[in-house]
């Protein structure tokens, strides 16, 4: 398995392992992101399951798609939660990254209004990682109980 494939597999596996039928929740302890496809599949399944999502650590890049796919009322955050956003990009066969402005616009439009506004106030999605945490995050998503 290529190194990036393994990273994606581990990120998605981490999220899946934390789901148990008795808890009815998914707990995100840390995800660096990765390819969009596996995250879309995972979070669509979570949305359909009715499970709650507890963000309890870094949820970066493609992991933030949870905000677009799972209803906001089923997402809560802990004091350790950090959401990281950047513009969409693709990698060519030589390993070079390329900006994907159309994909970035689609991703931004899919986020809840409050998240879109927060990103816009910081200049929008770019190659720079924007971190939403602490009081600003708690103003958008409730604390987990």
N, C-alpha and C positions, 0 to 999 in steps of 0.2 A: 504494500500500500504506500503511495507517495506520502511524503511528509505532510503536505497540506491536507490530504485526505484523512490521514490519521488524526490531525488536529481537529478537523470538522467532526469526525467520528467521536472523538473524546468529548468535545464540547456538547454534542447532542446526547451522547450517552450519559454524561453528568446530569443533564436535565431529566432524562428518562428514569434514571436510577432513583432519583429523589421523589418520584411519584409512587405512591402506594395506595391501594384501594381503601385502606383504612383511614388514611389521612385526608383524602379528597383534595389534595393540594399539590402543586408543583413548587418546589423551592429552588430558586436560582441562587446558588452560592458563588458562582463565578463563571463567566463565559467571555472569552476574548472575541467571540463572533466567528466569522468564517463565511463559507459560501451561503448564499441566501436560500437556495432550494431546500436543504434539510431543515432550516429553521421555519420556513413557511409550512412545510409538512408537519413538523412537530407542533407548532402553535395552532394550526388548523385543527389538529387532533385534540389539543387541550381545549380549544373553544367548544368543540362538539361534545367533549366529555362533561362540561359543566364544572370542572375543577377550578379552584382558586389558584392564583399565581402569587407567590411570595418572593419578592426580589430582595435578597439578603446578602448582596455582594455586588461586584462589578458585572454589569450586563452591557457589553460593548458591541458596537457595530451591528451586525445582523441579528444579534440577540434582542435588540430594541424593537424588532418587528413584533414582539409580543404585544407591544402597545397598540399596534394596528389591528391585530387579529383577535385578541381576547378582550371582551368588554371591560371597560375601565372599572366598573363596579366589582369585578372579580380580580382586581390587581391591588396588592398592598405592598408597602415598602418598609424595610427596617432601617435603623440608623446606619447600617453598613451598606445600604444600597447606593449604587452609582450607575447612572445611565450615560453611555458614551455614544455620541453621534458624529458622523462624518459623511461627506459626499460619497455617492456610489462610484465604484471604480471596477475595472476589469483588468485581468492580467493576460498579456499575450504569451505566445509560445516561448518567447525569450525571457519571460519573467518580468517584463516591464509593465508598470501600472499605467492605466489610461483612465481619464475622467469620463464619466457617463452622465452628462447633465440631464438628459431626459429621464433616466432612471432615478436620479437624485430628486427631481421634481415629483415624480410619482410616489416615491417613498415619503417625502415631506408631506404631500397631500393626504397620505394614508394615516399619518399620526393624528391623535386627538388634537382638537383646536388649541388647547392650553400648551401642549408640547410644541406645536407649530409656532405659536406666538413666542415661546421661550427661545426657540432656535432662531427665529427671525430677529428678535431683539439682539442676538449675538452675531448678526451678520449673515445668517443662513448657513446651509451645509457647504463645507469646503473640505480641503484635504486636512485641515486642522481638526483635531478631536475636541468636541465640546462636551464637557462633563456637567451633568445635572445631578445634584446631590444636596444633602442637608435640607435646610429650610425651604429652598426653592423647589426641591422635589416633593417635600412634605406638603407644600401648598397646592400641588397638583394631584398627588395620590395619597390616600390615607395610610396611616401607620398600621402595621399588622397587630392584631390582638391575639 
